[in-house]
Amino acid sequence: MADPLTPGRRPVLITGGAGFIGANLADALAAEGRDVLVYDALLRPGVEANLAWLKQRHPARVSCVTADVRDAGSLSAAAGQASAVIHLAAQVAVTTSLADPVTDFAVNLGATLTLLEALRRRPGPAPLVFASTNKVYGDLADLDFRREGDAYVPADPGIRAHGIGENRPLDFHTPYGCSKGGADQYVLDYARSFGVPTCVLRMSCIYGPRQMGTEDQGWVAHFLIRALEGRPITVYGDGCQVRDVLDVADAVAAYRAALARIAAVQGRAYNLGGGPGNAVSLREVLGAIEGLVGRPLDLAFEDWRAGDQRYYVSDTRRAAADLGLGRPLPWRRGLERLAGWLAEDRGLRPGTRAATA
């Protein structure tokens, strides 16, 4: 059921708008005076609190449709009244896609096509910015890596200096990679074939306040939550896999820039991550978390998971140039910021243990 919108004002539609990135983005847009329509099924733990936070902060700017993106009627109706769309809603876990590929397809690819068709049928198509993933590049198994200390590094000096660029061939692995990769390509093709102004952001590891990470998604927050609560942490693989982490405020700036510059960037895909300056291994992050909580972490190691990359770092030069992005927040400062928010949100402080039954 939809909350009433102010007549005559077209909102920015954010699918998955009560989620971690969506809530931060909705907050930023509403703060600058934009109306925001949050479209969310409210299925993930913590998202209702995010929505309540948004409504408390922006009661006149934020409204909500509580519906699944597989509900074609509701999704099309929301798209029909939007001034722009940021499509974040997704099935986000590789493990879930392996257990239920049909649902993964329907949420990630089917719903995206529904949204694109709704925009195409409008007299003047509204712009759409799509949240894609670095998984469109596959597991990068053709590249040579070597282990240096607690991190894998690429043998190719160009990749080591700059990361993986948008010219990297697409290589979809796992049902999740296929559904997100297929949606990524549909979004780009609707700009070519139908003139719908679209842009794709292929995200690496985004972290920050309002993230309730789980073992399957949002690993930085998940590790911090487990550490603050004094609970064991399971690491899949050897922990030397490297990712370029990006604070959510920097991700929000990229989405806002893509919307603002859509006429110039439509039909293009950009890698969005922390880049080489924020490339860090899981073991390095765990070491920093140990310092923040003031005690050794309880770690266990399990086998590698399907589709996991030994190394992924975004080459962000094209995004920085075309979107006018600044230098991202250094990962240690972002980690401290997230630890402080999680500690306050959960009534814990670094160095204290959660009560156990």
Steps between C-alpha positions, in 0.01 A plus 500: 500500500638841404527804718344808339732715291478875471292569188691630200846397625677208336730314738826318444406131520753287691431128479644334808490845653474377859819299463846610599604695190143600420438657841822701484417613147140589587624702796743696282242573229231603747748725680557693176125548454413208271188291555585130535278197449643198678391172340588206725354167606646554850614137519858542619567543873565861592335667200184600689723692742669669203161604361386633837824699524439650156141595576599655831768711330300594189128462569398729214744361245510120540210270416491125459347222294527169682510247218719239334676592175345184351162673533500640147190714551632676808847545356372639171265739679785631715723545195222682320497786751877530555728779380794258513569144617788353697466123483662341804252223587652156445559150620854564620654166605688254280411221745127573469522506122652151503223372728215671309605621154140551384429760768838657440413540130154643571625760748819608330429469129122470465424800720766711327340431163158590641642831622669575168181427309301730728747780430510429125121527472496851646477796259828628640704220662631578846871431559606183681825428684553129565699338783706227335788300644864412443381139467425574132874446442492142632757347732802649313657153501689575177711761680818411688516591867763448764472524874697773670461489876128496578379603155481378141641736241480479119809420298393749232655836599223695327226327698705534817531875444146576388269200558246334271367731229168513317666354190539169681293231317175409676494146637191402700551234768228363733130575456554828685767607253272405212194684630684817596714487187197451278323792668815711460497437124125560462536835675777607263317373194180690582706816461627381161181344365227716651660823614429444870767703682673235712831457677655197674722507810686171554556510872773345706472472881294788640490540878394757756229612745156339477649176364390180672749263340452126486725207418375511141510874435661805659808330641664808654196576716448129570853463634461812716163393638633156596809654658306757701268229625792275594388225264704274268567602140517252212732587213447319170829439319832596654408862574766635263244589234514872421212742445483875449261626764302822462322701768130543430524880496732473200263255331209739557703780341553281192129422460407867537764596246376239253148641525620858467712416193272242341491679165877465472543150648190316372570159354827463694615265775743604773692303759429641845722411793774623724767447233863404564527748789235307693601148394519282808490130584251342737785420738609864503147616580470240775828622648371857505172386660696317767672827584167683518329252733810454716508121512592201281233386257360148499565391139417180311589424138286307251534404132479759224150578376384477139589799286723662763780709351853485642536866407269772382591868495310752288676723252308814591670746265215512249236551771708767672546692175148470357311537829731753661565285808741603773752287687318229700512482877800294619381158611635516856311822568186352348537187710526708817192696395299183441619347828383808688158493335453126561613529860248778566222327307546175694581648838856369493836665517828375355675292766175374659328167456138432424304329772465127431229269619 
